[in-house]
């Protein structure tokens, strides 16, 4: 079976009816566990009339109250440091992790027991194996191993599969590139942004990564792994296939991965999660092919049970059968499309950073960019795009003009001021990139004005 | 031996894993005080690892925090 393209062949190819039965059985057990061990969850469930015995099918899922990040944070305030959603005495934990804090908010803190920690790696195994990573591979992990969960699970998944794992923490970018080359790494894990950064560094060092042995890139941490132009750029620069994955600290690991067939989306690991897609306003399910908000229920980590958690991620779900790989697991077409909170209203037009990146990455001459929002003359929203175009052989003025036109064309004619930034002047990122800087003092000059939350 | 759904017969290899998991659990419940630290902690870790196989085989292994795993 070691030649199977699937990590768990039976689960990944079972019929949708069998999958529903499996999920229902696990949901019943999860509700029973939360009810018995988490008083905060028990009250919510019982107030909604939900007990394990009352779960007969997946239709019963919708009777479970939705949980929000605010609920989570409130719990941490009421019962610091870990909150009210903890099922086991913290002394039983072997791991502590927290969110990356890129939003500036108080981090979510999580604990894992030994079984949870193994499960976190198990989820990454679905993704690595499904994208063709095998025991003979040498896996370099470009990640600053610390309290952010990041690629910790991937590291142990690589060991579990039998790869030679090279931990790339506490290194400069040139040291990482040198290690990848010197050790003959065949698989590299990083954020999409950092994959591009390493490629830039390699070029500066006179190294042709595309001629080297790297054959797979495992991307995570940003939606860019599923932006076609960004993925194409990464694949060209590395001469390797790039596969998107996405996870979250609240779950401890990934919940979606791109398979080797690269269907333009990511399979949901549906034997371990139920992923609903709901209208963020009405809370009603949206059909296949329509964008909505991800709501996740996890059968993995028991230390902190996650039942119907609103993620604020935008996704479009399509049937697994749209991919030729044989998996029955449904797909998020285009991966994570962005976050509800990412959207910016600029002079009445919705601007999503992902959409801006998709256009800029069509211009490989741009090494780095930044989206800058500010208030002009005390009243008017302005959006400018700063771009670094270091190659003197490129007609930078023409590029700047083209990017400005393409952005306007895709944003109802909104004027983007595209300006060149000095080479190397824009921030570089190792983890989650933060390319949007919102310095507006008032927001929404065409609509309801409010003080910016600065 | 069938899985927890009662519909699928486990293969011989899968049955061996189920038996190993059961034996480890037994060691940690009935014989824990006899075990030296290296053996006890190795067994706990092994339970955490084999739980993944039990879960993947649809053996509904439940939670194992009470074993320290």
Interface residues (C-beta under 8 A of the other chain):
Chain A: X8 X11 X21 X22 X25 X29 X33 X87 X88 X92 X113 X114 X115 X117 X118 X119 X122 X271 X302 X303
Chain B: X4 X5 X44 X45 X47 X48 X49 X51 X52 X55 X56 X58 X60 X62 X63 X64 X65 X68 X69
